[in-house]
Amino acid sequence: MASSSLSVLAGMAGALVLAGAGAAPAQAHPVAAEAGGKPAAPDEEILAPAPTYQANGVTVDEHVGGRVPLSAAFRTQDGTPVTLGDVLRGGLPAILTFNYSDCPMLCNLQLNGLTAALPKVGELGPTPDKAKGDARFRVGEQFRIVTIDLEPNETLDKARAMRERYLARIPEDQRAAARAGWTFLVAATPGDAAAIHRVAEAVGFQYTYIKDRAEWAHPAALILLSASGVVTRYLYGVEFDPMVMRESIYKAGIAEPAAAVGFMLRCYHYDPGANSHARAGVMALRIGAAAFVVLLFTGLGVMHLLRRSMSRGRPSTPPAASNGVT
């Protein structure tokens, strides 16, 4: 009787836990989608985020042929006031990125992938135009990198530290040129995101602030620009093929547009506790667990009382004789 009672109690608790768990959304991860909006194969279908997912608008609307606003005002990592046109001046194509120092995941992966590809890109190798022969593409010599900080309140100290972290990954013989050719831009006035938005909108880079987590939800994209600031190509992902990078830089140098490459990733931590349905699921789990504990201890208490009652009603055994015969 006691064991069957316990089995029933355990079964009730299990049903409560399963019901509660079914109400809670799964933990999400960065969402991948094929570049250019091409649908995935049936066996690689990517499920749409939940309706409560706050970053559904985070994507890239490709604006190949569009021009960045050269008058957008910023400060460099050293605090020097500049316009985007000032930074792009010099006749070199550029790679534009959007990142920020406190990004919990994707910025680090993206910039690590970029700096991992740069040594190969900087070696002497073939160009897409065989008639031009071999060439090398090094930051600060054949192209530049411009990183715009998404956080309008980013401090110069953080921007400098972030820049130094990635410059340190570049081969020493290329580092001096890279230092001159990789510029980090922060808001011209702390807290004023207008210029950041202007450039992002011009290249179709959609991002949003998630207040609950104090994070920026954003895609990962390298945006190739010609020397005059015209968008020529988008490279998505966190790993970059050096040959594709070489081709992209070369085509940006001659202002030739090219199709996007890679899979778009979005940086956003989906917090199931941020919506009422999930909170209800968590509450159901807590109530179910509490009910299970109450039922369990109640059952154990009843069993204990039954045992005591049975032991009291049982006739006592007479004491044994000295010779062991009763």
N, C-alpha and C positions, 0 to 999 in steps of 0.2 A: 504493500500500500504506500509506504513512504517513498520508495523508489519511483513508483508511477506518478506520484504527486510532483516529485521533483522534475520528472520528464515533461509533464504538462507545463510547469512553470518555465522551464528552459525553452520549450517550444513557443510559448507566448512571447518571451523576451526576444527570441530570434525573429519572430514575425514583426515585432515593433522596430527592431534595428534595421531589417531589410526594407521596411516601408519607409523609414526615415532616410536611409541611404539613397533610395530611389528618387527622392525628392531633391537631392542636392546635385547641382550641375558638376560636371567633371572639371578638373583644373585644366585650363587652356595653356597653350604654348604659342610661340610666334607662328603666324599663319603664312603658309607658302601658297603662291598662286603663280601660274605660268605667265611670263612676260607677254605683254600685248593682249591679254585677255583671252588667250587660247584656252578652251576648256581642257581639263585633264582627262586622261583615258579613264574608262569606266572602272578599271581595277585600281586606279590611283585617285579616285574621286576625293576631293577635299570638302568636308562638311562645312556648311555655313556656320558662322559663329552664332551663339545664342542672341535673341533679341535684346537682352540686357547688356550685351557686349558694347562697351562705350567707345570702341575704336573702329566701328564699321566703316567710317569715312576715311580712315587712314590708308592712303594708297598713293599711287603716282599716276597722274594724267599726263601722258607724254606730250611734250610741246617741242618736238624736233622742228628746228627752223625758227623757234621763238628766240627772243633776245632778252638777256637779263638786264635789269635796270642799273645802268652804270653809275647813276647818281645816288644810289642807295648808300647812306652814310653809316660808318661803323668806327670801331677802334680796333687796332691790331692788338695782339697779345701783349705788346709792350706799352699800350695806352696811346699810341699815335692815332689821331683822327685821320681817317681816310675814306674815300668812296670806293665802291667796288671797281669802278673804272680805273682808279689809281693802282689798285692791286693787279689788275689784268693788263696794265700798260706794259709794253715791251715786245709785243709781237709773238708771244708764245701761246699755244693752246693751254687749256687748263682742265683739271679734274676738280669738280665742285662736290663737296660732301656737306651733310648736315648732321651734326653730332652735339653732345654735351658731356661734361665731365662726370656727372653723377648717374649717367645711364647705367642701369643695372645689368645689361646684357649685350644688346645688339651693337652698340657703338664700338665697344671693345673688340668684338668679333670682326666687325667690318674693317676697322682700321688695322687690326692685326693682319687680316687677309690682304689688305692693300699693301702694307709694308713688307709682307712676306713675298709678294710678287715683284716689288720694285727692283731687287738685285738682278733678277733674270731680265726684266725689262731694260735695265741699264747696261746689259751686255751687248756686244756687237752681234747683230743678227740681221736676217733678211727683212726687207720692207714689203708691204703689199705690192708696190710697184717695182718689179724686178729691174726695170731700167735704171732705177735710182741706186741700185746696189745695196750693200749692208749699211746699217745705221744702228746707233744706240739711242735710248731715250732715258734721260736722267732728269730727276727733279731739279729745277733751278737752271738747267742747261737747255734741254729741248722742250720741257713743259713745266708747268707749275701746278701746285695743289692749293686750293682755297677751301678751308673748313669754316663754315658759318655755325656759330654756337646757337643752338635752339633755345637755351635758357637765357632770357633777357637780363636776369640778375646775376649771371655768371661773373665771378670776380676775375681780375687779371691774373692773380696768382694761380687760380685753378686752370685758366686757359693756358698759361705758360707751362705749368706742370704737365698738362695733358699733351701739349706739343712736344715737350722734351722727351716724354715717355716713348713717343712713336719715332721721333728723330733718332733715338738711341738704337732703334731696330734697323736702321739703314746702314749699309756697309760704311766703314770709317772713311774710305777714300771718296765716298759720294756725299758724306754728311755735311760738309761745309757748303756745298752748292745747294743741298736740300734745305739747309737752314735759311738760306736766302730765298728759296723758291716755294716754301710751304708756309702759308700765312693762315693764322687762326684769327677770325673776326668775331668780336663781341658787340653787343648793342652800343651805339654811340652814347646813349644816356642810359645808365642802369635802370632796368624795368621797362624801357621803351622797346617794344617788339615790332614796331612798324616796319623798319627796314628788313628785318628777318622775314616777316610775312610777305613783303613786296617781292623779294627774291624767290622765296619758296613758291609763291603763287605764279610767278613768271615761268618757272620750270615745271609746274604741276605737282610739286611736292606737298602732299597733304599730311598734316600732323595735328595733334590736339593734346591739351593738358589734362591729365587725370588727377583731379584735386584730391581724391581720397588717398592716393598713393604718392602724391607730390612727384609725379613722373610725366615725361612726355612720351606719348604713344606716337611712333613714327615708322616709316618704312626705311629700308636700307638700300641706298642707290648711289652709285657713282655717276655723276652727270658730266659728260664731256662737253666742253665749250671751245669754240674757235677763239682766235686771238681777239676778235671783236666782240665776244660775248654771246655768240649764237650757239644754241643747243644743237649738238650733232649726234649724240648717242646717249643711251642709258645702259649701265651695267648693274645688274641686280645680284644680291647675294652677299656672302661673307668670304668666298674664295674666288680668286680671279686668275684665269688662265693668262700667263704672261704673253702668249702669242696674241690673244684677243686684246689685251691691253695695248700691245705695240701697235696693232692694227687700228685700234680706237684712237690712240694719240696721233698716229700718222694722219688719219682721216680728219681729225679735228684740226690738225695743222693746215690742211688744205680746204677746210670748211666743207667737207663732204659728209652729208648725213648718212647714217647707218642704222640698221634695225637693232632693236634692243636685244640684250643677251642676258640669260640667267633667270632665276626665279626670285620673285619679290618676297622679302620677309618683312614682317611687321613686329616691332618691339612693343609688347604690351602684356602685362601680367593680369590675367583675368581673375578677379577676386570674387568667388561665389558668395562671400558674405556681404557684398556690396548691393545686393538686391533683396527685395522682400521675400520672394519665393525661396531663395536659399536660406535666409534667416529663419523662415518657417520650418524648412527641412532640418536645420541645425537644432532648432527648438524641439522638434519632434524627436530627434535623436536623444536629446538631453532628457526629455520627459520619459521616453521609453526606457532609457538607462535607469533613471530614478525609480520608475515603476518596477523594473526588474529587481532592483536591490530590495525594495520594500516587500515585494512578493516573495523573494527568496528568503529573507529573514523571517517573514511571517510563517512561511512553510516550515522552516527549521524550528521556529518556536513551537508550532503546533506539534511537530514530531517529538520534540523534547517533552512536552506536556503529556502526550500519549504514552511515551515510554515510562514516565514517572507514575502515571495512573495505573498502567499495566503491572508495574513492579509492586505497587502497593496492594493490589487485589490478589496477587499470587500467594498461596499458602507458604508460610515459612518452613524451612527444612529443619527438622529436629537435630540437635547437636549429636555428633558421632560419639559412640561409646569408646572407652579407653582402648578396647581391643579392635576398634574399627568397625564393629558390627552395630547396625542401627536397629 
